[in-house]
Amino acid sequence: MMSEEIVTTGTVEFIWRLGDDSEQMLINFEADTDGHPNAFEIAGSLRDEIVDDLVEGSRIELRYTADHHEVIDLGSATTKDSIRPQITAIKILP
């Protein structure tokens, strides 16, 4: 089942590049509205499109799907539903 695409805007608070020639980048994101994840992994061609222009403080529009998965806490033998955001598009706003 395909997840619905979600669109949000906000500000990049922190960027963590995994090495100079890495294919991955992690960002912390402050969304303009509540209810969105605040950490995203950007990799592959999406990363290549923005890597030179994205800086901390950039305003961006993110499009992502929320892939649901279950997290198990082995210590308490409980489970919790969680989402893993998968970015489908990113645009740096003026």
Contacts in CASP RR format, 6 or more apart in sequence:
PFRMAT RR
TARGET T0000
AUTHOR 0000-0000-0000
METHOD contacts of the structure
MODEL  1
MMSEEIVTTGTVEFIWRLGDDSEQMLINFEADTDGHPNAFEIAGSLRDEI
VDDLVEGSRIELRYTADHHEVIDLGSATTKDSIRPQITAIKILP
2 65 0 8 1.000
3 65 0 8 1.000
3 66 0 8 1.000
3 67 0 8 1.000
3 68 0 8 1.000
3 86 0 8 1.000
4 65 0 8 1.000
4 66 0 8 1.000
5 63 0 8 1.000
5 64 0 8 1.000
5 65 0 8 1.000
5 88 0 8 1.000
6 36 0 8 1.000
6 63 0 8 1.000
6 64 0 8 1.000
6 65 0 8 1.000
6 66 0 8 1.000
7 61 0 8 1.000
7 62 0 8 1.000
7 63 0 8 1.000
8 31 0 8 1.000
8 32 0 8 1.000
8 33 0 8 1.000
8 36 0 8 1.000
8 61 0 8 1.000
8 62 0 8 1.000
8 64 0 8 1.000
9 31 0 8 1.000
9 32 0 8 1.000
9 59 0 8 1.000
9 60 0 8 1.000
9 61 0 8 1.000
9 62 0 8 1.000
9 93 0 8 1.000
10 29 0 8 1.000
10 30 0 8 1.000
10 31 0 8 1.000
10 32 0 8 1.000
10 59 0 8 1.000
10 60 0 8 1.000
10 61 0 8 1.000
10 62 0 8 1.000
11 29 0 8 1.000
11 30 0 8 1.000
11 57 0 8 1.000
11 58 0 8 1.000
11 59 0 8 1.000
11 60 0 8 1.000
12 27 0 8 1.000
12 28 0 8 1.000
12 29 0 8 1.000
12 54 0 8 1.000
12 55 0 8 1.000
12 56 0 8 1.000
12 57 0 8 1.000
12 58 0 8 1.000
12 59 0 8 1.000
12 60 0 8 1.000
13 27 0 8 1.000
13 28 0 8 1.000
13 29 0 8 1.000
13 30 0 8 1.000
13 56 0 8 1.000
13 57 0 8 1.000
14 27 0 8 1.000
14 28 0 8 1.000
14 56 0 8 1.000
15 25 0 8 1.000
15 26 0 8 1.000
15 27 0 8 1.000
15 54 0 8 1.000
15 55 0 8 1.000
15 56 0 8 1.000
16 25 0 8 1.000
16 26 0 8 1.000
16 27 0 8 1.000
17 24 0 8 1.000
17 25 0 8 1.000
17 51 0 8 1.000
18 24 0 8 1.000
18 25 0 8 1.000
18 26 0 8 1.000
23 43 0 8 1.000
23 44 0 8 1.000
23 47 0 8 1.000
24 41 0 8 1.000
24 42 0 8 1.000
24 43 0 8 1.000
24 44 0 8 1.000
24 47 0 8 1.000
25 41 0 8 1.000
25 42 0 8 1.000
25 43 0 8 1.000
25 47 0 8 1.000
25 51 0 8 1.000
25 54 0 8 1.000
26 39 0 8 1.000
26 40 0 8 1.000
26 41 0 8 1.000
26 42 0 8 1.000
27 39 0 8 1.000
27 40 0 8 1.000
27 42 0 8 1.000
27 54 0 8 1.000
28 38 0 8 1.000
28 39 0 8 1.000
29 36 0 8 1.000
29 37 0 8 1.000
29 38 0 8 1.000
29 39 0 8 1.000
29 40 0 8 1.000
29 60 0 8 1.000
29 62 0 8 1.000
30 38 0 8 1.000
31 38 0 8 1.000
37 64 0 8 1.000
37 66 0 8 1.000
37 83 0 8 1.000
37 85 0 8 1.000
40 62 0 8 1.000
40 64 0 8 1.000
40 85 0 8 1.000
40 87 0 8 1.000
41 87 0 8 1.000
42 50 0 8 1.000
42 87 0 8 1.000
42 90 0 8 1.000
46 87 0 8 1.000
46 89 0 8 1.000
46 90 0 8 1.000
49 90 0 8 1.000
50 90 0 8 1.000
50 92 0 8 1.000
53 92 0 8 1.000
54 60 0 8 1.000
54 92 0 8 1.000
58 92 0 8 1.000
58 93 0 8 1.000
59 92 0 8 1.000
59 93 0 8 1.000
59 94 0 8 1.000
60 90 0 8 1.000
60 91 0 8 1.000
60 92 0 8 1.000
60 93 0 8 1.000
61 89 0 8 1.000
61 90 0 8 1.000
61 91 0 8 1.000
61 93 0 8 1.000
62 87 0 8 1.000
62 89 0 8 1.000
62 90 0 8 1.000
63 87 0 8 1.000
63 88 0 8 1.000
63 89 0 8 1.000
63 90 0 8 1.000
64 85 0 8 1.000
64 86 0 8 1.000
64 87 0 8 1.000
64 88 0 8 1.000
65 85 0 8 1.000
65 86 0 8 1.000
65 88 0 8 1.000
66 83 0 8 1.000
66 84 0 8 1.000
66 85 0 8 1.000
67 83 0 8 1.000
67 84 0 8 1.000
67 85 0 8 1.000
67 86 0 8 1.000
68 81 0 8 1.000
68 82 0 8 1.000
68 83 0 8 1.000
68 84 0 8 1.000
69 81 0 8 1.000
69 82 0 8 1.000
69 83 0 8 1.000
69 84 0 8 1.000
70 79 0 8 1.000
70 80 0 8 1.000
70 81 0 8 1.000
70 82 0 8 1.000
71 79 0 8 1.000
71 80 0 8 1.000
71 81 0 8 1.000
71 82 0 8 1.000
72 78 0 8 1.000
72 79 0 8 1.000
73 79 0 8 1.000
73 80 0 8 1.000
END
